[in-house]
Amino acid sequence: MALFSRRPKKPAESSSEPSSDAPVEEPSVGEPSVTEPAADEATDAAASVSISVSSYSGLGAAPAASRPVSADEPPAEAPSQLPRIGVREWMRTAPAQTETVPGLRDNVLLRDALGRVGDAPASQALLDVARQLMQGHVFLRVKGDARTLLAEGKPLPLGVANLGDRVFALAYSSGAALQASLRADGDADTSAMGQPVLTVLQHVFASNYDGIVLDPASTPSRAVLPTELLKRAVEQADPELTVKTLLAGERTPEVSVQVAEALTRVPLWVAAGLAEGGAPGLAEGRTPDGERFLEVYSHPLEVAVMGRGDNAVPITAAQLAKALRSDDGINGFVIDPAGPWIRLTRDELAPVLALAE
């Protein structure tokens, strides 16, 4: 049974370039018409992201139930003031879970990253959005009733935005973003469905979309992520997004154990750059009392968003274990220091250290 409707194949040849003032065209039959002002920033945003990609050489969430979206429902209050990128101590754990529309659980990390768009250079802000996209779920707007369509075995027609010959799928981080979209186009014959992020991205790739637009009617908190960036992000990710999902969830006493075990089997990176005096070295974090924690990352985007110009270098858990064994001054690891992050001590890293024995 098809879950999504596919977009039509692109023409074999096309030399037209997207224009920032191009009108939003009618999507093909089977896809709902979208008039949200998403396309006007697509060209600049995609260009910024492409430059940033060169700077560094699912899924965790069950599908949410589909339900109608009403423009009349007052959304719950979302944070109005968000910290700037680069101030990371504030985000040791994920923000509290919210439902800005009752029954639709917001992806709070993605929502807040979109809320920071405009608070940093465009490329940096979009990398922040891209890294927070790599966990949890997003919402999709479906023309008609999603449950009825699924029960009848019919494909789900998704919202799209056209920019010249480029077609972008639309996705949403929260119930509030869905409400803004509904108010923008007035199409009440629509329903919302939550899907794991990687499920949505694989559909985007299979259907030859040019990327996704997140929260298109939530100016300025919207972002355009091109397929080139998304494909690379997925290729370099743990297929289960294990560490990111654990850090995004509730910080129970078991999380430290679960993260330490995950480090033994998932892709990992360290940040390589120049230390004081110009010598090459790996990035460390230091506590106020002088303890040293090697920075370890779950994805190259987590390195890039730090904005220090470091290179993301892949590393194995066995290599990390040897590093700990060879330097008694390292007290442990700090995982994904841009946040949500966690510090693991040597004792907590016993599963990793065992790899060096």
C-alpha positions as CSV (number, residue, x, y, z in Angstrom):
1,M,0.0,0.0,0.0
2,A,1.4,3.3,-1.0
3,L,1.9,5.8,1.8
4,F,2.7,8.9,-0.3
5,S,1.9,10.1,-3.8
6,R,4.9,10.4,-6.1
7,R,5.7,13.6,-8.0
8,P,5.9,13.3,-11.7
9,K,9.3,12.7,-13.3
10,K,11.2,15.9,-14.2
11,P,11.7,16.8,-17.9
12,A,14.8,15.2,-19.4
13,E,16.4,18.6,-20.2
14,S,15.8,22.0,-18.6
15,S,18.0,25.0,-18.6
16,S,15.8,27.4,-16.6
17,E,17.1,28.7,-13.3
18,P,14.8,29.3,-10.3
19,S,14.0,32.9,-9.7
20,S,13.4,34.5,-6.3
21,D,10.2,36.2,-7.6
22,A,8.8,33.2,-9.5
23,P,5.1,32.6,-8.8
24,V,4.1,29.4,-7.0
25,E,2.7,27.2,-9.8
26,E,-0.1,24.7,-9.6
27,P,1.2,21.3,-8.5
28,S,0.3,18.3,-10.7
29,V,-2.9,16.3,-10.2
30,G,-2.9,14.3,-7.0
31,E,-0.9,16.9,-5.0
32,P,-2.7,19.7,-3.1
33,S,-2.2,23.3,-4.3
34,V,0.0,25.3,-2.0
35,T,0.2,29.1,-1.9
36,E,2.3,29.7,1.1
37,P,5.2,32.2,0.6
38,A,7.8,29.5,0.6
39,A,9.5,29.8,-2.7
40,D,10.8,33.3,-2.5
41,E,13.8,32.3,-0.3
42,A,14.6,28.9,-1.8
43,T,17.4,30.0,-4.1
44,D,19.4,32.0,-1.5
45,A,18.9,29.4,1.2
46,A,19.9,26.5,-1.0
47,A,23.0,28.3,-2.2
48,S,24.0,29.0,1.4
49,V,23.6,25.4,2.4
50,S,25.6,24.1,-0.5
51,I,28.5,26.3,0.5
52,S,28.3,25.1,4.1
53,V,28.2,21.4,3.1
54,S,31.7,21.7,1.6
55,S,33.0,22.8,5.0
56,Y,32.8,19.3,6.4
57,S,34.7,16.9,4.1
58,G,14.2,7.6,12.4
59,L,14.1,6.8,14.0
60,G,13.0,7.4,17.5
61,A,9.5,8.5,17.0
62,A,6.4,6.5,16.3
63,P,4.0,8.0,13.7
64,A,1.6,10.4,15.3
65,A,-2.1,9.9,14.8
66,S,-3.6,11.9,11.9
67,R,-6.2,14.5,12.8
68,P,-7.9,17.5,11.2
69,V,-6.2,20.8,11.7
70,S,-8.4,23.8,12.7
71,A,-7.3,27.4,12.1
72,D,-9.5,28.4,15.1
73,E,-7.7,26.4,17.7
74,P,-5.6,28.7,19.8
75,P,-2.0,27.4,19.9
76,A,-0.2,26.9,23.1
77,E,2.5,29.4,23.8
78,A,5.8,28.6,22.3
79,P,9.1,30.1,23.5
80,S,9.3,33.7,22.2
81,Q,13.0,34.3,22.9
82,L,15.5,31.7,21.9
83,P,19.2,31.7,22.7
84,R,21.7,32.5,20.0
85,I,23.7,29.8,18.2
86,G,27.0,29.4,19.9
87,V,25.6,29.6,23.5
88,R,25.3,25.9,24.2
89,E,25.3,25.5,28.0
90,W,21.5,26.3,28.0
91,M,20.7,23.2,25.9
92,R,22.1,20.3,27.9
93,T,18.7,18.6,27.5
94,A,15.9,19.0,25.0
95,P,13.1,21.6,25.8
96,A,10.0,20.3,27.5
97,Q,7.6,18.5,25.2
98,T,4.7,20.5,23.9
99,E,1.5,20.1,21.9
100,T,0.7,23.5,20.3
101,V,-2.3,21.8,18.8
102,P,-3.8,19.2,21.2
103,G,-3.0,15.7,20.0
104,L,-0.1,16.7,17.8
105,R,3.3,16.3,19.7
106,D,5.6,19.0,18.5
107,N,9.2,18.2,17.4
108,V,10.5,20.8,19.9
109,L,14.2,20.6,18.9
110,L,13.4,21.2,15.2
111,R,10.8,23.9,16.1
112,D,13.3,25.8,18.2
113,A,16.1,25.5,15.6
114,L,13.7,27.0,13.1
115,G,12.9,29.7,15.6
116,R,16.6,30.7,15.6
117,V,16.7,31.2,11.8
118,G,17.7,34.9,11.3
119,D,19.6,34.9,14.6
120,A,22.9,33.8,13.0
121,P,24.5,33.7,9.5
122,A,22.1,32.0,7.1
123,S,24.4,29.0,6.4
124,Q,25.0,28.4,10.1
125,A,21.3,28.7,11.0
126,L,20.3,26.2,8.2
127,L,22.9,23.7,9.4
128,D,21.4,24.0,12.9
129,V,18.0,23.2,11.4
130,A,19.5,20.3,9.3
131,R,21.1,18.7,12.4
132,Q,17.9,18.9,14.5
133,L,16.0,17.5,11.6
134,M,17.9,14.2,12.2
135,Q,15.7,13.0,15.0
136,G,12.1,12.5,15.8
137,H,9.2,13.2,13.4
138,V,7.7,15.9,11.2
139,F,4.2,16.6,10.2
140,L,2.7,16.4,6.7
141,R,-0.4,18.1,5.4
142,V,-2.6,15.8,3.4
143,K,-5.4,16.8,1.1
144,G,-8.5,15.2,2.5
145,D,-8.7,12.8,5.4
146,A,-5.5,10.8,5.8
147,R,-7.1,7.9,7.8
148,T,-9.8,7.4,5.2
149,L,-7.3,7.5,2.3
150,L,-5.0,5.0,4.1
151,A,-8.0,2.7,4.8
152,E,-8.9,2.8,1.1
153,G,-5.4,2.0,0.1
154,K,-5.0,5.3,-1.7
155,P,-1.8,7.4,-1.9
156,L,-1.6,10.5,0.3
157,P,-1.3,13.7,-1.8
158,L,1.2,16.0,0.0
159,G,1.6,19.7,-0.2
160,V,4.4,21.0,-2.4
161,A,5.8,24.4,-3.4
162,N,7.1,25.1,-6.9
163,L,10.0,27.4,-7.8
164,G,10.5,27.4,-11.5
165,D,11.1,23.8,-12.5
166,R,12.0,22.8,-8.9
167,V,9.5,21.1,-6.6
168,F,9.9,21.1,-2.8
169,A,7.9,18.9,-0.4
170,L,6.4,20.7,2.6
171,A,6.8,19.5,6.2
172,Y,6.1,21.0,9.6
173,S,7.7,20.9,13.0
174,S,4.7,21.7,15.1
175,G,1.0,22.1,15.3
176,A,1.4,25.9,15.4
177,A,3.3,25.7,12.1
178,L,0.5,23.7,10.6
179,Q,-2.1,26.3,11.8
180,A,0.0,29.1,10.2
181,S,-0.1,27.1,6.9
182,L,-3.8,26.6,7.1
183,R,-4.4,30.3,7.8
184,A,-2.2,31.2,4.9
185,D,-4.1,29.2,2.2
186,G,-7.5,28.8,3.8
187,D,-7.8,25.1,2.7
188,A,-9.8,23.5,5.5
189,D,-10.1,20.2,3.7
190,T,-6.8,18.9,5.0
191,S,-5.5,16.7,7.7
192,A,-2.1,16.3,9.5
193,M,-0.1,13.2,10.0
194,G,3.2,12.7,11.8
195,Q,5.9,10.5,10.3
196,P,9.5,9.6,11.3
197,V,12.0,11.9,9.7
198,L,13.9,9.3,7.8
199,T,10.7,7.9,6.3
200,V,9.8,11.3,5.0
201,L,13.3,11.9,3.6
202,Q,13.4,8.6,1.8
203,H,10.2,9.4,0.2
204,V,11.6,12.8,-0.9
205,F,14.6,11.1,-2.5
206,A,12.5,8.4,-4.2
207,S,10.1,10.9,-5.6
208,N,12.8,13.2,-7.0
209,Y,11.8,16.3,-5.1
210,D,14.4,19.0,-5.0
211,G,14.3,19.3,-1.2
212,I,11.9,20.2,1.6
213,V,10.5,23.4,2.9
214,L,10.0,23.4,6.7
215,D,7.3,25.5,8.2
216,P,6.7,27.5,5.0
217,A,4.2,29.9,6.4
218,S,6.0,30.6,9.7
219,T,8.1,33.6,8.5
220,P,10.9,34.1,9.4
221,S,11.1,30.7,11.1
222,R,11.1,28.6,7.9
223,A,13.9,26.9,6.1
224,V,14.6,25.4,2.6
225,L,16.9,22.3,2.7
226,P,18.0,21.0,-0.8
227,T,18.1,17.3,-1.6
228,E,21.9,17.4,-1.9
229,L,22.4,18.4,1.7
230,L,19.7,16.0,2.9
231,K,21.1,13.0,1.0
232,R,24.6,13.6,2.4
233,A,23.2,14.0,5.9
234,V,21.3,10.7,5.7
235,E,24.3,8.9,4.1
236,Q,26.5,9.9,7.0
237,A,23.9,9.1,9.7
238,D,23.4,6.1,11.9
239,P,20.4,4.4,10.2
240,E,18.6,4.3,13.5
241,L,19.7,7.8,14.7
242,T,20.4,6.2,18.0
243,V,22.5,8.7,19.9
244,K,20.5,11.8,18.6
245,T,17.2,10.1,19.6
246,L,18.5,9.2,23.1
247,L,19.8,12.8,23.7
248,A,16.5,14.3,22.4
249,G,14.4,12.2,24.8
250,E,13.7,12.3,28.5
251,R,17.0,12.4,30.5
252,T,16.4,9.3,32.7
253,P,19.1,7.7,34.7
254,E,19.3,4.9,32.1
255,V,20.3,7.3,29.3
256,S,24.0,7.4,30.2
257,V,24.2,3.6,30.0
258,Q,22.3,3.5,26.7
259,V,24.4,6.2,25.1
260,A,27.7,4.5,26.2
261,E,26.5,1.2,24.7
262,A,25.4,2.9,21.5
263,L,28.9,4.5,21.1
264,T,30.3,1.0,20.6
265,R,28.4,0.4,17.4
266,V,27.3,3.7,15.7
267,P,29.3,6.0,13.4
268,L,31.2,8.7,15.3
269,W,33.3,11.8,14.6
270,V,35.7,14.0,16.4
271,A,36.5,17.7,15.6
272,A,40.0,18.2,14.4
273,G,41.5,21.7,14.2
274,L,44.4,23.9,15.4
275,A,45.1,24.0,19.1
276,E,46.9,26.9,20.9
277,G,50.1,27.7,19.2
278,G,49.0,26.4,15.8
279,A,49.5,22.7,16.5
280,P,46.9,20.3,15.2
281,G,44.6,18.7,17.8
282,L,41.2,17.4,18.7
283,A,38.5,19.6,20.3
284,E,38.0,19.2,24.1
285,G,35.5,20.6,26.5
286,R,36.7,21.6,30.0
287,T,34.6,22.0,33.1
288,P,35.2,25.0,35.5
289,D,37.2,22.7,37.8
290,G,39.5,21.8,35.0
291,E,38.2,18.3,34.0
292,R,38.9,17.5,30.3
293,F,36.2,15.8,28.1
294,L,37.0,14.8,24.5
295,E,34.3,16.1,22.2
296,V,32.6,13.3,20.3
297,Y,29.9,13.8,17.7
298,S,27.1,11.7,16.3
299,H,27.1,13.3,12.9
300,P,29.4,15.7,10.9
301,L,26.6,18.4,11.0
302,E,27.1,18.5,14.8
303,V,30.7,19.5,14.2
304,A,29.9,22.0,11.4
305,V,27.3,23.9,13.5
306,M,29.9,24.7,16.1
307,G,31.2,27.3,13.7
308,R,34.9,26.9,14.6
309,G,36.1,25.7,11.2
310,D,37.0,22.3,12.5
311,N,37.1,19.2,10.3
312,A,34.8,16.3,11.1
313,V,37.0,13.2,11.3
314,P,35.4,9.8,11.5
315,I,36.6,7.6,14.4
316,T,35.8,4.2,15.7
317,A,34.9,3.3,19.2
318,A,38.1,1.2,19.5
319,Q,40.2,4.2,18.6
320,L,38.4,6.3,21.2
321,A,39.0,3.6,23.8
322,K,42.8,3.7,22.9
323,A,42.7,7.5,23.3
324,L,41.3,7.2,26.8
325,R,43.8,4.5,27.7
326,S,46.7,6.5,26.5
327,D,45.8,9.8,28.3
328,D,44.8,9.6,31.9
329,G,44.1,13.3,31.9
330,I,40.9,12.8,29.8
331,N,38.0,12.4,32.2
332,G,35.5,11.2,29.6
333,F,33.5,12.4,26.6
334,V,31.0,15.1,25.9
335,I,28.7,14.0,23.2
336,D,27.2,16.5,20.7
337,P,28.2,19.6,22.6
338,A,26.0,21.9,20.5
339,G,23.1,20.3,22.3
340,P,21.3,18.4,23.5
341,W,24.5,17.0,25.0
342,I,25.7,14.6,27.7
343,R,29.0,14.1,29.6
344,L,30.1,10.5,30.2
345,T,32.8,9.8,32.7
346,R,35.4,7.0,32.4
347,D,33.3,4.8,34.6
348,E,30.3,5.3,32.5
349,L,32.3,4.6,29.4
350,A,33.2,1.1,30.5
351,P,31.6,-0.5,27.3
352,V,33.9,1.7,25.2
353,L,37.0,1.1,27.3
354,A,36.4,-2.7,27.0
355,L,37.1,-2.4,23.3
356,A,40.8,-1.6,24.0
357,E,41.4,-4.7,26.1
